[in-house]
Amino acid sequence: MSLNNLSKIKKRGKKRLGQGHGSGRVKTAGRGTKGQNSRGKISLSFEGGALPLIKRLPFRRGKGRNRSFKKTPIIVNIKVLELLKDKSIIDLSALIKGRIVNEKDAKEYGVKILGDGKITKSFVIKLPISKQAAKKIEKAGGKIEL
């Protein structure tokens, strides 16, 4: 290995401000003279003394103000249940084992079965279910238990 075969290193180190004469940034440490920026920390939300954006926005009032925080259940359609074995009991653990839903999300948000698609197998269902899905499952010879 010789000097002309060494790889180029173009990464520059972080500026070490306020480290005295040896740093090459004497006196003001590269911050200029006077003013707010040279003295201390300023928060990112500071807008030069103007009313901050967060205070300029209107309050969220009314019925749907917490809708974004509401946890809605994970939807599983009937046609997906065809992947599972015939005459099996369908609960949260069966859906997790069959890799239809994620374990962490299912326990946090819950699961609801909806009636999109056709079903030929009969199941015993122990989860919240829509009326349309319940009709289709009972027609295929299944049962609903809550």
Wavefront OBJ file of the C-alpha trace (Angstrom):
o trace
v 0.000 0.000 0.000
v 1.273 3.424 -0.918
v 0.009 6.949 -0.421
v -1.420 7.213 -3.930
v -3.568 4.080 -3.368
v -5.315 5.298 -0.202
v -9.028 6.007 -0.471
v -10.193 9.608 -0.452
v -11.826 10.832 2.754
v -13.957 13.880 2.067
v -16.037 13.838 5.241
v -15.454 16.942 7.312
v -15.697 16.801 11.097
v -18.302 18.652 13.129
v -17.497 22.271 14.006
v -16.455 22.486 17.638
v -17.599 25.944 18.589
v -16.270 27.803 21.597
v -13.119 25.698 22.036
v -10.621 28.551 22.358
v -7.724 29.734 20.216
v -6.624 26.310 19.024
v -9.900 25.675 17.219
v -9.257 28.296 14.532
v -12.532 29.975 15.526
v -11.362 32.521 18.034
v -13.397 35.123 19.965
v -16.930 34.733 18.518
v -16.525 31.038 17.602
v -18.030 31.455 14.139
v -21.301 32.879 15.456
v -20.854 36.470 14.350
v -21.187 39.357 16.759
v -24.044 40.056 19.146
v -27.661 39.164 18.619
v -29.851 36.325 19.767
v -28.229 33.642 17.613
v -24.770 34.312 19.035
v -25.891 33.986 22.643
v -28.099 31.015 23.343
v -30.450 28.340 22.097
v -33.640 29.327 20.266
v -36.456 26.831 19.837
v -37.433 25.769 16.323
v -40.942 27.113 16.857
v -39.685 30.648 17.618
v -40.805 33.107 14.942
v -38.998 36.286 15.898
v -41.524 37.450 18.467
v -44.556 37.008 16.185
v -47.510 34.956 17.385
v -46.449 31.322 16.844
v -48.207 29.190 14.262
v -49.578 26.824 16.873
v -51.363 29.731 18.579
v -52.656 31.130 15.291
v -54.512 27.930 14.410
v -58.173 27.661 15.453
v -59.294 25.441 18.320
v -60.770 22.091 17.364
v -64.278 22.258 18.738
v -67.359 20.136 18.199
v -68.441 16.547 17.819
v -65.700 15.045 15.627
v -62.680 16.661 17.274
v -61.228 13.389 18.551
v -61.983 11.312 15.468
v -58.315 11.040 14.571
v -57.601 9.431 17.954
v -60.435 6.919 17.712
v -59.292 3.332 17.245
v -61.256 1.511 14.537
v -61.091 -2.281 14.268
v -59.155 -4.120 11.560
v -61.532 -5.282 8.834
v -61.394 -8.889 7.622
v -63.712 -9.910 4.778
v -65.369 -13.324 4.491
v -63.474 -14.195 1.298
v -60.207 -14.129 3.295
v -61.552 -16.742 5.721
v -61.509 -19.288 2.876
v -57.749 -19.620 3.559
v -58.478 -21.291 6.917
v -59.486 -24.924 7.483
v -63.122 -26.022 7.203
v -65.136 -26.310 10.441
v -62.548 -24.419 12.489
v -63.174 -21.949 15.313
v -62.334 -18.420 14.237
v -61.162 -16.104 16.974
v -58.308 -13.640 17.334
v -55.676 -16.356 17.855
v -56.825 -18.283 14.743
v -56.510 -15.175 12.555
v -53.046 -14.460 13.962
v -51.954 -18.074 13.475
v -53.240 -18.020 9.874
v -51.279 -14.779 9.300
v -54.388 -12.877 8.274
v -53.837 -10.101 10.831
v -50.804 -8.772 12.690
v -50.737 -9.827 16.355
v -49.808 -6.437 17.792
v -52.375 -4.504 15.719
v -55.135 -7.051 16.315
v -54.750 -6.827 20.088
v -54.626 -3.030 20.013
v -57.462 -2.277 17.552
v -59.548 -5.466 17.527
v -60.972 -7.277 14.486
v -64.368 -7.164 12.777
v -65.584 -9.535 10.056
v -67.444 -8.034 7.099
v -69.437 -9.770 4.374
v -67.548 -9.057 1.153
v -67.112 -12.136 -1.050
v -68.452 -15.697 -1.085
v -67.878 -18.443 1.462
v -68.190 -22.212 1.052
v -66.688 -23.491 4.300
v -68.507 -23.561 7.631
v -66.932 -21.839 10.623
v -67.678 -21.123 14.272
v -67.017 -17.408 14.709
v -66.222 -15.769 18.048
v -65.546 -12.199 16.836
v -67.649 -9.087 16.147
v -69.374 -9.554 12.793
v -71.628 -7.577 10.466
v -75.226 -8.694 9.764
v -74.483 -9.426 6.115
v -71.488 -11.590 7.015
v -73.523 -13.412 9.672
v -76.190 -14.305 7.093
v -73.605 -15.677 4.661
v -71.851 -17.751 7.326
v -75.093 -19.263 8.627
v -76.130 -20.022 5.045
v -72.833 -21.911 4.542
v -73.549 -23.979 7.685
v -71.524 -21.992 10.212
v -72.342 -20.610 13.650
v -71.828 -17.275 15.395
v -70.954 -17.162 19.107
v -70.126 -13.946 20.945
l 1 2 3 4 5 6 7 8 9 10 11 12 13 14 15 16 17 18 19 20 21 22 23 24 25 26 27 28 29 30 31 32 33 34 35 36 37 38 39 40 41 42 43 44 45 46 47 48 49 50 51 52 53 54 55 56 57 58 59 60 61 62 63 64 65 66 67 68 69 70 71 72 73 74 75 76 77 78 79 80 81 82 83 84 85 86 87 88 89 90 91 92 93 94 95 96 97 98 99 100 101 102 103 104 105 106 107 108 109 110 111 112 113 114 115 116 117 118 119 120 121 122 123 124 125 126 127 128 129 130 131 132 133 134 135 136 137 138 139 140 141 142 143 144 145 146
